Amino acid sequence: MNGESSHALYARFLRGLEASPGRAAFRVDGAVATYAEVHRSALLWAGALSLLAPSRPGAVGVLAAKGATSYTGVLAGLFAGATVVPLQPDFPAARTRQMIEAAGVSTLIVDGRGRARAAELREAGLDVAVLEPAITSFDPECALARPRPVAPSDVAYVLFTSGSTGRPKGVPITHGNTAHYFALLDARYDFTPDDVFSQTFDLTFDCAMFDLFCAWGAGATAVAVPPHAYRDLPAFLRQQGVTVWFSTPSAISMVRRTGRLEPGALPGLRWSFFAGEALKCADAADWQRAADACALENLYGPTELTITIAGHRWDQETSPALGVNGMSPIGTVNDGHDHVLLDDEGRPAEVEGELWITGPQTTPGYLDPADDDGRFVERDGRTWYNTGDRIRRAANGELVYLGRADAQVQVQGWRVELAEIDHAMCGCEGVDDAVTVSSTINGVTELVVFYTGTPSRPADLAAGLRRVLPPGIVPRHYRHMDELPLNPNRKVDRAGLRDRATTVLAGAGRPV
């Protein structure tokens, strides 16, 4: 890999190709593709993309489920010098169309599931070319000889986050952003070609880029984790030889419910990473006991800051004391970045406030500049990103996530931190997990708690909370669930729970 293109995100795959040409780049549902095979396919597909858009593909959508087509499609788009836009075939057609149009996607790479969605979009008038590798006869002569060169400022991929208006916001991540990020990871971790990485995240979730490009940068193998694997995750990990695990913390609860999160149950793991949600200290401790030979890290980072921007190395002895509301610290901000905590008046705060960050992992701004207001601010010649997260600085200087700044609600004059109620609920007898949400009906804001574990009388739960919380913030409404719902990114579906809370409150003025 020459120095001119070493910053390119695809350079990590080329590095893996050089180290492990005959090793599996990924395994999906029993199918195996070596680095050499994926390299040939990606160059061929990239050539086909270039024929569809002769000057240079501007943006290539990968409308495919997690698997061989999507993995190779991402690489093919990068090889073509295009911006890659991962898309989920199961998302509503209207939302997918919004993303395609916002990102300027001209070509879609699809699998069987994506084909049906693409046909629906084209019938609705969307002008986009479609490439389905599984049924396409490629002319070998059209293959690129090598990946097209890209500049650090060129956009490697675009991901979409939920917008407050219901319109998804596009986040462009440049090759320069990813180059800085993965260089830090290379220095921090000792990944080798012998490692096998879990691939749990949908490609519309930026942590999937960690899975793929950490594995590929080391010449290692990424293994797609299917939903049924969670029925007996330790057995799946042993069978696949997984040594590096990465998921949302919700996976810990899922494994615990199967009765398989036992001490020593995950002996093959060298590294375990969690991100995407707040990690509970109790969950981290349980996972560490199950994977007692591995290092465990809690990673934090909004999409706008390139995958993860801070990390905490879990320690069974010292980490719990640093947590707040039973949540693990998120650690220190990545090297090369500055950060500041701002209080409610926008003034720098030493101990607690809203987290702002600037540095080389910060995206230039949203695809639509109108979305930048309040989130991206130019100061001192640098772009600062307002995470919208409330953070506390622990005694040792590490950061602790308290919750979203907008997760604080006013209930009957009380300023309520929802995470504090969740933590208190988990201390109630028989409660395994809990999520508190708010809903406003006829101008009155109420709290609704959804919890798992043993069903209890609302009066008993409220009595338990009154022992540790001020009376004014004790919720009146409780709903037992067999398990908390997850969204497609395997995070707790808080938006769905808020909708349920509205139904609960609209249906009765009584505890449920």
Secondary structure, DSSP 8 states (H G I E B T S, - for coil): --GGGTTSTTHHHHHHHHH-TTSEEEEETTEEEEHHHHHHHHHHHHHHHHHHSSS--SEEEEE--TTHHHHHHHHHHHHTT-EEEEE-TTS-HHHHHHHHHHHT--EEEE-HHHHHHHHHHHHTT---EEE-GGG----GGGS-SS-----TTSEEEEEEE--TTSS-EEEEEEHHHHHHHHHHHHHH----TT-EEEE-S-TTSTHHHHHHHHHHHHT-EEEE--GGGGGGHHHHHHHHT--EEEE-THHHHHHHHTT---TTS-TT-SEEEE-SS--BHHHHHHHHHHTTTSEEEEEE--GGGSS-SEEEE--TTTHHHH-BTTB-EEEEE-TT-EEEEE-TTS-EESSEEEEEEESTTS-S--SSGGG-TTTEEEETTEEEEEEEEEEEE-TTS-EEEEEEGGGEEEETTEEEEHHHHHHHHHTSTTEEEEEEEEEEETTEEEEEEEEEES---HHHHHHHHHTTS-GGG--SEEEE-SS--B-TTSSB-HHHHHHHHHHHHHH-SS--
